[in-house]
Amino acid sequence: MALLRCSNFQILVFFALVALCYNSERLNELGAKHWHHFSHEQYFDSSGFFISIVFSSPIIINCAVLLILWLYESYLMMKKIAVHKKSALSKKNQSSNKKNL
């Protein structure tokens, strides 16, 4: 839960995940060329279905979770700002009412 407060780390992870997802086509080509070094079967087809399901889908889900967390944090911050504005306005009105009396 401590990482939820580290926005710089979240931004770094988000852009690293986006870069990995962006380069998944190149990773698929590398896997297709060198599959015999780490596997007994060729999983890396020309359409990229395997790498899309196994590699890119979890990355996209993680990025979506990060975006939802950021939107929720923004909502909480806007809510806190609205409360502070209301309290500042009520204090200002109270002080102006005291001056008028």
C-alpha positions, -999 to +999 in steps of 0.1 A: +000+000+000+030+023+004+035+023-033+001+039-038+015+071-024+046+071-046+034+089-077+068+092-093+073+055-091+038+049-105+046+072-135+079+053-141+062+020-140+034+032-162+057+045-189+079+013-187+048-008-192+036+013-221+070+010-237+070-028-233+036-030-248+046-008-277+076-030-284+057-063-282+057-066-320+095-065-319+096-090-290+074-113-310+098-111-340+127-119-317+108-148-301+100-161-336+136-160-346+151-176-314+122-198-301+143-229-302+167-216-275+140-215-248+111-236-260+102-269-276+074-254-297+070-223-319+045-200-301+053-168-318+031-166-349+031-138-375-001-123-362+012-119-327-017-137-310+004-155-284+024-124-273-008-103-273-026-127-249+003-137-227+023-105-226+004-074-237-030-081-221-017-081-185+003-050-193-027-032-206-047-043-175-020-030-152-019+003-171-057+006-168-055-001-130-029+027-127-051+051-146-081+043-124-060+049-093-048+082-107-084+093-115-095+083-080-067+103-064-076+133-086-112+129-074-102+128-038-079+159-043-107+179-060-131+169-032-106+181-006-100+214-024-138+220-026-141+214+012-112+238+019-128+264-004-161+262+014-145+265+048-124+295+036-155+311+022-175+305+054-146+320+075-145+350+052-182+355+055-181+352+093-153+377+095-171+402+072-203+397+093-184+405+125-170+437+109-204+448+099-218+444+134 
